[in-house]
Structure formats: structure tokens, C-alpha cells
């Protein structure tokens, strides 16, 4: 069983930045596709960004160059650097890992408000 633990969420003002981190317990973390999703009340969970074992990255259109995903396989951590945050980025952000099965973290709240 893979455990994913997110951290780094919080309350920020528009235009500010946050760095989300997700630590994984997976023995073979390097073979997982990992990424971040987000969800707001009443809406489906949506992809923010993911990165596969080869380093190929996919971003949602709404990221628009503001967010950067990265992974450190030695530390078993996936990061999401979020810059120029806007109120519409307010959501619970979930870490996700996939290899054969989907694995999810518990989520971390990001709130952008002035």
C-alpha cells in the first residue's frame, strides 16, 4: 500500500506563492507517474499537473506557466511550486501516484484570498 502525505497548503493573498510537497512511502517510487489534482466543493477532481517516470510533464491549461511540478526520486517527493496564485486556485490539492493502481493523499487546503 502506497501512502502519500501532502504538506504546504495554506492561506495566501492573490499573487503570492506556495510550494506543495508530497512524500511517498512507495518502495519503487521512481516507476510511478505522480502528480497533483485539485477539487472544489461540487466539482469533479481535476488534474493540475503530473510527471511520469521519464520526466515527461503534463499541465492543465489553467496553469498557464504559473505552476511547476518536479520530483525527487531519491527522496520520494513530488513538488508543486505555485506562483501568481489567484482566488480561483482555491481548492483542496491532492497528491496522486499511479502504477497499476491509483493512490491518493489526504489533501491539503489552498486558499487564495485578499
C-alpha positions in Angstrom: 0.0 0.0 0.0 1.4 3.4 -1.0 0.9 6.3 1.4 1.1 9.8 0.2 1.3 12.7 2.6 0.9 16.3 1.4 2.1 19.5 3.1 2.5 23.1 2.2 -1.1 24.3 1.8 -2.4 27.4 3.5 -3.9 30.9 3.1 -2.2 33.3 0.8 -3.1 36.6 -0.9 -3.5 36.9 -4.7 -0.2 37.0 -6.5 1.6 35.1 -3.8 3.3 31.6 -4.0 3.1 28.3 -2.3 5.2 25.1 -2.5 3.3 21.9 -2.0 5.2 18.7 -1.2 4.1 15.1 -1.2 6.1 12.4 0.5 5.5 8.9 -0.7 6.1 5.6 1.0 6.3 3.6 -2.2 9.4 1.3 -2.4 9.7 1.8 -6.1 8.6 5.4 -6.3 10.7 6.0 -9.4 8.3 3.9 -11.5 5.2 5.7 -10.6 3.6 8.5 -12.5 3.0 11.2 -9.9 1.1 14.4 -9.9 -1.4 16.8 -8.3 -5.1 17.2 -8.7 -7.4 19.7 -7.1 -11.1 19.8 -6.1 -13.6 22.4 -5.0 -17.0 21.7 -3.5 -19.5 20.4 -6.0 -16.9 19.9 -8.8 -15.0 16.9 -10.0 -11.4 16.5 -9.1 -9.3 17.9 -11.9 -5.7 17.3 -13.0 -3.3 20.2 -12.2 0.0 18.5 -13.4 1.7 15.2 -13.5 5.1 13.8 -14.3 5.9 10.4 -15.5 8.9 8.2 -14.6 10.7 9.6 -17.7 10.2 13.1 -16.7 7.5 13.9 -19.2 5.2 16.6 -17.7 1.6 17.4 -18.4 0.0 20.6 -17.2 -3.6 21.7 -17.1 -4.4 24.6 -19.4 -5.3 26.8 -16.4 -1.8 26.5 -15.0 -0.6 28.9 -17.8 3.0 28.8 -16.8 2.4 29.6 -13.2 3.0 26.2 -11.6 5.9 23.9 -11.8 5.9 20.2 -10.9 9.0 18.3 -10.1 10.0 15.1 -8.5 12.9 13.8 -6.4 13.0 10.1 -6.7 15.8 9.7 -4.2 13.7 11.4 -1.5 10.4 10.1 -2.9 8.9 13.5 -3.0 6.9 15.3 -5.6 6.6 19.1 -5.5 4.2 21.6 -6.9 5.5 25.2 -7.0 2.6 27.5 -7.4 3.2 31.1 -8.3 0.9 34.0 -9.1 -1.9 32.3 -7.2 -5.4 33.6 -7.8 -8.7 33.2 -5.9 -9.8 30.6 -8.5 -6.9 28.4 -7.4 -8.6 27.9 -4.1 -9.2 24.2 -3.7 -8.1 21.1 -1.9 -5.0 19.8 -3.6 -4.4 16.1 -3.7 -1.2 14.2 -4.4 -1.7 11.2 -6.8 0.5 8.3 -7.7 -0.2 5.7 -10.3 1.4 2.3 -11.1 -1.2 -0.4 -11.7 -3.5 1.3 -9.2 -4.4 4.8 -8.2 -3.1 6.1 -4.9 -4.2 9.4 -3.3 -3.1 11.6 -0.4 -5.5 13.1 2.1 -5.4 16.5 0.5 -4.1 19.9 1.6 -6.2 23.1 1.5 -5.0 26.0 -0.5 -7.0 29.3 0.0 -6.2 32.4 -2.0 -8.0 35.5 -0.7 -7.2 39.1 0.0 
